Each structure stands twice: as C-alpha cells, then as structure tokens.
Amino acid sequence: MADRLTLEIATPTRLVAAETVDEIVIPGSQGYFGVLPGHAAFLTTLGIGELMYRIGRDEHYMVVAKGFAEVRNDKVIVLADTAERPAEIDRPRAERAKERAERRLSGRADEEIDYMRALEALERALARLMTAGRAR
C-alpha cells in the first residue's frame, strides 16, 4: 500500500495538475467521494463542484465540471470537461452566469427553457464562486 497518491487532473486542452497528494475529495455525479492511498479501484463520472486535494496540511481547491475519474490503488486520474483553479476564475463573469441561470429557472410557466441546462449553469456558477473565494 502506497503512503501517498499520484493525482493528475486534465481537460481536453491542458494538464491542470500533476501532484503527489495525501487525500482527494471529488464531486462525482452521484455525490462527493473521498480517496485515500490504497483505495479500491473504480471508474466514475464527474458532477459539477469543488475538487479538493490535500498535501500534508495544505488543502488545494479547484472547480471541475463533467468528465470522468479513475481511481487506482495509488493513482487518481481526473479527466474533466473544465477545471479551474481559484485564481483562474473570473468572479464577475461567474456572478453574471449565476444571475442569468436564476432568472431562467424562475421564469414564467409559459416560457420554454431547458431546465437541466439552466440548472447545470447555476451549479457551475455556484461552484466557481465558492472556489474563487478560496484564492490566496
């Protein structure tokens, strides 16, 4: 059993992180799950939310949305559609996206909206705002 995990987080356009970590908490499509060294292997889909990884006592955060996570005994690979560190998040843009999504979701009954798309936009905006607040 390894003492630490190798973590790789990638999007279609870049490698976002490659770290040796002690613990990872990932937003799965069915809820958050934690991974420690020696975890049972599995493959799952990602949801939208804040990913946290810990190196020693330092916690690092980023927002991820959609994709897959593969967990092995000593390695976790996260392939996300999008992944952003706190410093990369444009807070005013995330605020505008949140307001737009809330307006769509509270729209009139006779308006035709894609409810699931608006809900996902709201989830992304809220996750970005939460993660942006962690910028050092």
Buried (B, 14 or more C-beta within 10 A) or exposed (E): EEEBBBBBBBBEEEEBBEBEBBBBBBBBEEEEBEBEBEBEEEEBEBBBBBBBBBBEEEEBBBBBBBBBBBBBEBBBBBBBEBBBBBEBBEEEEBBEBBEBBBEBEEEEEEEEEEEEEBBBBBBBBBBBBBBBEBEE
